[in-house]
């Protein structure tokens, strides 16, 4: 029964992702904004809602066991960037392997891709530093939390500022299929687009929450701890919207949208959520946690290095997948 529920929720997520990405492309086209803004801001924030809710709900209204709440919160906060910078990125290679081959290239818009990674690496370095600051030093922790929020605000400003120039250079968002609601006879206007976005997003959140429920039940049957559940299993469920959206876009050769959806979510979840964790949890360098943040940073740095060399090949992102496998070996040892 549990596995049937997981399959049903996965189907809901797949349908919701198609509805959401279709509406998002039309919104970006209607607003005349770049693929970078559509992917890194709109898609990333929208599809990050399910995994954003998990640590907040765990910390604010979780179980009666405070330690369990904190473990779920910390694991969910750090597990999401880990998943995005390693496993999620590597899945894009499998999605295009038959068409591009191992030596084929990904071509996301370079300035936005590098900007996303620069902001993420800087923010996550602060989050890593905070692991070694005692939770009794409240002022210092609060200052780091505020810094992370400020970093994300600056990131939004720079991403929006770059949009108009990118549109002029041919990087504007273009929808390649009619609006799904328009096929039912509705007009293609901003109200209908927003309505379809809301429907798609609601289905994504509902599907992800249902998937999380099924995964939690399966994890309990397997005897997995709350921290490992949050670091390994919950992110797999909550990151499904980003993965599916990016795979749909990468198969349509919309590399900027595909990568922006993931790297934009990395920035969002590498700034605002760690700020919450730093201020509301002990945020300590336990073995699973420290290994996770180190591998997350290595994954982002590897992508940044390849991007700085001017080409990102299909096989390059398999290195990120190997990093995730490495983390599994460390966490489960």
C-alpha positions in Angstrom: 0.0 0.0 0.0 2.8 2.4 0.8 4.5 1.8 -2.5 1.2 2.3 -4.3 0.9 5.7 -2.6 4.4 6.6 -3.6 3.7 5.7 -7.3 0.4 7.7 -7.3 2.1 10.8 -5.8 4.9 10.5 -8.3 2.4 10.6 -11.1 0.8 13.7 -9.6 4.2 15.4 -9.4 4.9 14.5 -13.1 1.6 15.9 -14.3 1.9 19.0 -12.0 5.4 19.7 -13.3 4.2 19.7 -16.9 1.3 22.1 -16.0 3.7 24.4 -14.0 6.5 24.6 -16.6 4.1 25.2 -19.4 2.5 28.2 -17.5 5.9 29.5 -16.4 7.2 29.6 -20.0 4.2 31.7 -21.0 4.5 33.9 -18.0 8.2 34.6 -18.8 7.3 35.3 -22.5 4.4 37.6 -21.5 6.6 39.6 -19.1 9.5 39.7 -21.6 12.0 38.4 -19.0 15.1 36.3 -19.5 15.4 32.5 -19.1 17.6 33.3 -16.1 14.9 35.1 -14.2 12.3 32.5 -15.2 14.4 29.6 -14.1 16.6 30.9 -11.3 13.9 33.0 -9.5 10.3 32.1 -10.6 10.7 28.3 -11.1 13.3 27.8 -8.3 11.3 29.6 -5.6 8.0 28.1 -6.7 9.2 24.5 -6.8 11.3 24.9 -3.6 8.1 25.4 -1.5 7.6 21.7 -0.6 11.1 21.2 0.8 11.0 24.7 2.4 7.9 23.7 4.4 9.5 20.5 5.8 12.2 22.1 8.1 9.9 25.0 9.1 7.1 22.7 10.1 9.5 20.3 11.8 11.0 23.2 13.9 7.7 25.0 14.6 5.2 22.3 14.9 6.9 18.9 14.7 6.8 16.0 17.2 6.9 16.3 20.9 10.6 15.4 20.9 12.6 18.6 20.4 15.8 16.7 19.4 13.9 14.9 16.7 12.4 18.1 15.4 15.9 19.7 15.3 17.4 16.7 13.5 14.6 16.7 10.9 15.0 20.5 10.5 18.8 20.4 10.1 18.7 17.4 7.8 16.1 18.9 5.5 17.8 22.2 5.4 21.2 20.7 4.5 19.9 17.7 2.5 18.2 19.8 -0.2 21.4 21.7 -1.4 23.3 18.5 -1.2 20.8 16.8 -3.4 20.6 19.7 -5.9 24.4 20.1 -6.3 25.1 16.4 -6.8 22.3 14.0 -7.7 19.9 16.4 -9.3 22.5 17.9 -11.6 23.8 14.5 -12.6 20.3 13.4 -13.7 20.4 16.0 -16.5 23.2 14.0 -18.1 21.0 10.8 -18.3 18.1 12.9 -19.8 20.2 13.9 -22.8 22.7 11.1 -23.1 21.1 9.5 -26.2 21.0 12.8 -28.0 24.2 14.5 -27.0 26.5 11.6 -25.9 29.0 11.8 -23.0 31.1 14.4 -24.8 28.2 16.6 -25.7 27.9 20.0 -24.0 25.4 21.8 -21.9 24.9 25.4 -22.8 23.2 27.4 -20.0 23.5 31.1 -20.3 27.0 31.5 -18.8 26.8 34.8 -16.8 23.7 33.7 -14.9 24.9 30.2 -14.3 28.2 31.5 -12.8 26.4 34.1 -10.8 24.1 31.5 -9.2 27.1 29.3 -8.3 29.1 32.2 -7.0 26.3 33.3 -4.6 25.6 29.8 -3.5 29.3 29.0 -2.8 29.7 32.2 -0.8 26.5 31.7 1.2 27.1 28.0 1.9 30.6 28.8 3.1 29.0 31.1 5.8 26.6 28.3 6.7 29.5 25.9 7.1 31.4 28.4 9.2 28.3 28.7 11.5 28.6 25.0 12.3 31.7 25.7 14.4 30.2 28.7 16.3 28.7 27.6 19.7 24.9 28.1 19.9 25.5 30.2 23.0 27.0 33.0 20.9 23.6 34.2 19.8 24.7 37.6 18.5 27.3 36.1 16.1 24.8 33.5 14.9 22.2 36.1 14.3 24.7 38.2 12.3 25.5 35.2 10.1 21.8 34.5 9.6 21.2 38.1 8.6 24.1 38.0 6.2 22.6 35.0 4.4 19.3 36.8 4.0 21.1 39.9 2.7 23.1 37.7 0.2 19.8 36.4 -1.3 18.3 39.9 -1.5 21.4 41.1 -3.4 21.2 38.0 -5.6 17.6 38.8 -6.6 18.5 42.4 -7.4 21.4 41.4 -9.7 19.4 38.7 -11.4 16.6 41.1 -12.2 19.0 43.8 -13.3 20.6 41.5 -15.9 17.3 40.4 -17.4 16.7 43.1 -19.9 20.1 42.9 -21.4 19.9 39.1 -21.7 16.5 39.4 -23.5 18.0 41.8 -26.0 20.8 39.2 -26.6 18.4 36.5 -27.4 18.0 34.9 -24.0 14.3 35.8 -23.5 11.9 33.2 -22.3 10.0 31.5 -25.2 7.1 29.1 -24.8 7.2 26.3 -27.4 3.7 24.9 -26.7 0.3 26.4 -26.3 -1.0 27.0 -22.8 -2.8 23.9 -21.5 -5.8 25.9 -20.2 -6.0 27.7 -23.6 -6.6 24.4 -25.3 -9.9 24.4 -23.3 -10.9 27.6 -25.0 -9.6 30.1 -22.4 -7.7 33.2 -23.6 -3.9 33.5 -23.3 -3.7 36.4 -20.8 -2.0 37.0 -17.5 -5.0 35.9 -15.4 -5.2 32.5 -17.1 -1.5 32.1 -16.9 -1.5 32.8 -13.1 -4.4 30.5 -12.7 -2.6 27.6 -14.4 0.5 28.4 -12.3 -1.5 28.2 -9.1 -3.0 24.9 -10.2 0.4 23.4 -11.1 2.0 24.7 -7.9 -0.8 23.3 -5.7 -0.5 19.9 -7.4 3.3 20.0 -6.9 3.0 20.8 -3.2 0.2 18.2 -2.7 2.2 15.5 -4.6 5.4 16.3 -2.8 3.7 16.2 0.7 2.0 12.9 -0.2 5.3 11.5 -1.4 7.0 12.6 1.8 4.3 10.9 3.9 4.9 7.6 2.0 8.7 7.9 2.3 8.5 8.6 6.0 6.4 5.4 6.5 8.9 3.4 4.4 11.8 4.8 6.3 10.3 3.9 9.6 9.8 0.3 8.4 13.5 0.3 7.4 14.6 1.7 10.8 16.3 4.8 9.5 17.1 7.6 12.0 15.4 11.0 11.8 18.6 12.8 10.8 19.4 10.3 8.0 15.8 10.4 6.9 16.0 14.2 6.5 19.4 14.2 4.9 18.9 11.4 2.4 15.2 10.4 1.9 13.1 13.5 2.4 15.2 15.6 -0.1 14.7 12.9 -2.8 11.0 13.4 -2.4 10.9 17.1 -2.0 13.4 17.8 -4.8 11.3 15.9 -7.3 9.6 19.0 -8.7 13.0 20.6 -9.5 14.3 17.4 -11.1 11.2 16.8 -13.2 11.0 20.5 -14.3 14.7 20.6 -15.3 14.5 17.2 -17.1 11.5 18.5 -19.1 13.4 21.6 -20.1 16.8 20.0 -20.8 15.0 17.5 -23.2 13.6 20.5 -25.0 17.2 22.0 -25.3 16.3 24.8 -22.9 19.5 24.5 -20.9 19.3 27.9 -19.2 15.9 27.1 -17.8 16.9 23.6 -16.8 20.1 24.6 -14.9 18.6 27.9 -13.6 15.8 25.9 -12.0 18.4 23.9 -10.0 21.1 26.5 -9.3 18.4 29.1 -8.4 17.0 26.7 -5.9 20.5 26.1 -4.6 20.8 29.8 -3.9 17.4 30.0 -2.3 18.0 27.0 -0.1 21.6 27.9 0.6 20.7 31.3 2.1 17.2 31.6 3.6 16.8 28.1 5.0 20.3 27.9 6.6 19.6 31.3 8.2 16.6 29.6 10.0 18.7 26.6 11.0 21.6 28.7 12.3 19.2 30.7 14.6 16.8 28.0 15.6 18.8 24.8 16.0 22.2 23.8 17.6 23.7 23.6 14.0 26.6 21.4 15.0 29.3 19.7 12.9 28.1 16.1 13.4 29.8 13.6 11.0 26.8 13.3 8.6 26.3 17.0 8.6 29.9 18.0 8.1 30.4 15.4 5.3 27.2 16.8 3.6 28.2 20.4 3.6 31.8 19.6 2.4 30.5 17.5 -0.5 27.8 20.1 -1.3 30.5 22.8 -1.6 32.8 20.5 -3.7 29.9 19.8 -6.1 29.2 23.5 -6.6 32.9 24.4 -6.9 33.4 21.7 -9.5 30.5 23.1 -11.6 31.9 26.6 -11.2 35.3 25.5 -12.3 34.0 23.8 -15.4 31.8 26.8 -16.3 34.8 29.1 -15.9 36.7 27.0 -18.5 33.9 27.8 -21.0 32.4 24.4 -21.5 30.3 22.1 -19.4 30.2 18.6 -20.9 27.7 15.9 -20.2 30.2 13.7 -18.4 31.3 16.5 -16.1 28.0 16.4 -14.1 28.5 12.7 -13.5 31.3 13.7 -11.2 28.6 15.4 -9.1 26.6 12.2 -9.1 29.7 10.3 -7.9 30.1 12.8 -5.1 26.6 11.9 -3.9 27.4 8.2 -3.9 30.5 9.1 -1.9 28.4 10.9 0.6 26.1 7.8 0.9 29.2 5.8 1.8 30.2 8.2 4.5 26.7 8.7 6.0 25.8 5.0 6.0 29.1 3.7 7.2 
